[in-house]
Amino acid sequence: MLEDKLLVLKCRWGSTDAMCRIYLKYKDYLLTLAKGLLSEQAEAEDVVHDVFVSFARVVGQFHLTGSLSSYLATCVSNLARDKARARMRRTGAPAPVRPAVRSICDPQQRAIETEELTQLRQAMSQIPYEQREVVMLHLKGGMKFREIAKLQGLSVSTTYGRYRYGLDKLRSLLNSEGKK
Amino acid sequence: MKAEQEIERSVAKHCATQKSCTRASSEMDKRVLSDALRVYREAPKSEPSLAGTNLRRIIMKSPLTKLAAAAVLVVAVALSFHFFAASTTTAYAIEQTIQASHSVRYLHVKSFMASIPNEPIECWVEFDLSGQIKNMRIIKPAWMDPADGETVIVWKDGEMEFWIKKKNFLFIQEDQEIAAQVLGMMEMLDPKHAAANIQQAQEEGDTQVEIDEPKNKAEPITITVTYQAEDGTPAQRAILFVDRATKLLDSIEAYQLRGGKYIHFSTAEFYDYDKPIDPKMFTLDDVPSDAMRVDQIAQEIGLPQGDLTDNEIAVEVVRQFFEALIAQDYAEAGRLFGGVPAERMQKRYGHIRFVRIVSLGEPVLNPATAELKVPYVVEIEENGVITKWKTKYSYVPVRQVHGQAGRWATTGAPLGI
């Protein structure tokens, strides 16, 4: 936390080194989050790219009031939502469900990926985006419901409701999968 | 049937697995950094100088940063320049000063405003082996804040203590935001950064740098840095004096251009390079035992935010603060008021008989201090008559407690402390 505050402060004063360090520190975290929301690697990379370019534009006069990771996760979430909506408008369908084990995983990680996780990934892509967003931001992004509610412009109870609905839907999808 | 917790565990496991699989490629790194840094270089920045609004805001937010900011003003003026490369052919190179400064562990600095030459702001700094600031002691002279008088501030391993002698008041705090600001500003005071910034400026090229090595070996090397305004005309100047033998900075003088002349504005002098500082300098052993002590590290301050919004928790803090006063629970009122001791609260508020809260209004954000000001109307009883309490302030300021994430407390009260 102190490191982040200092990095932001240095960015405000013009340190390119601090800017690079913020990117290197959070790139994988944000890419993971974006990919969880969008499924598509290329789209997720575009989101992270756009988030950092936007951040670079404003950081010189930026005041960090909370955690930097939550701020960046919020930016990723906003952009990912825009992309998901644009895709729905364009194709009328959510992102295609990819196999759970992607080529970027090494063989050892490939082995770790169980059938259950494969099912879970497929189930995640089937729940409504709004619910997936809350589930991902809470469980992956580590954000509090209050922070997610602020991001979504909703009450905390509505956000929490979406989380519960999301988990219920996941449970339902996984149970039906298990019965097959 | 999968239980809810089991689903949560599965999702968390899924996240962990995916995280290990998702790595940004080198192509992505190259693309993002190239685009982001290009945009970043063109974007406006907040200059760390007195002229900058942001520094003024920082100064307002904390007595410590107010002090630290003042202490580094003289250097900040110099370092907010964008130095440029002058073609110098002298034997001395700035790199020598950077090299010499890197091994410095201890430093004593005095900053003078030219208009008040006899009352410097003094800092003693200890760096760790990696060159980061570890401990420091700062003495703020009385002229900076006549109401408080001279203040001693000690910053040690992330904790800071303020000793306001005149008010017999000791304040202990740990806050990362302020610490970051202080560290950032103190880095500017660090001679190795001063020299490194000049060297960087030589590479980038917007200002004029002249290095003079007098033939008389007894005289110091001088580096004169002249900042050019956007229209290319000279604007500010700093002169750095470098010791011939050690290549370390002796002092920096800052000048401002007024009426066509460079007017001496301030000076920073560097003493006792690497002379070990007595560890006692980084403690406040001489504080009287009867000093009012507000320790924001040893006790939990205010209320946890939970799922309340910022406005909701601000109102809740004020509501509970007044309820505590109504119940004459001065310990609780003090806990909600930044950790002020119960005796002090009783002394200040015990003579007032609070009856009830009439209303608490919608909070208003003070962007300069990040406080939410909560308007209030309360009733008190005086001589058997109930009236609305009239004070100088019609609101109570509330903000997040420094160093206690998720907790909120009042930072002021109608009668102060």
Interface residues (C-beta under 8 A of the other chain):
Chain A: M1 L2 K5 L6 V8 L9 K10 C11 R12 W13 G14 T16 M19 C20 Y23 L24 K27 D28 Y29 L31 T32 K35 G36 E45 V48 H49 F52 V53 F55 A56 R57 V58 V59 G60 Q61 L64 T65 R102 I104 C105 Q109 I112 E113 E116 L117 L120 R121 M124 V135 M136 L139 K140 K144 F145 R146 K150 V156 R164 L167 D168 L170 R171 L174 N175
Chain B: M1 K2 E4 I7 E8 S10 V11 A12 K13 H14 C15 T17 Q18 K19 S20 C21 T22 R23 A24 M28 D29 R31 V32 L33 D35 A36 L37 V39 Y40 R41 A43 P44 K45 S46 E47 P48 N54 G158 Q176 E177 A179 A180 Q181 L183 G184 Q305 G306 D307 L308 T309 A370
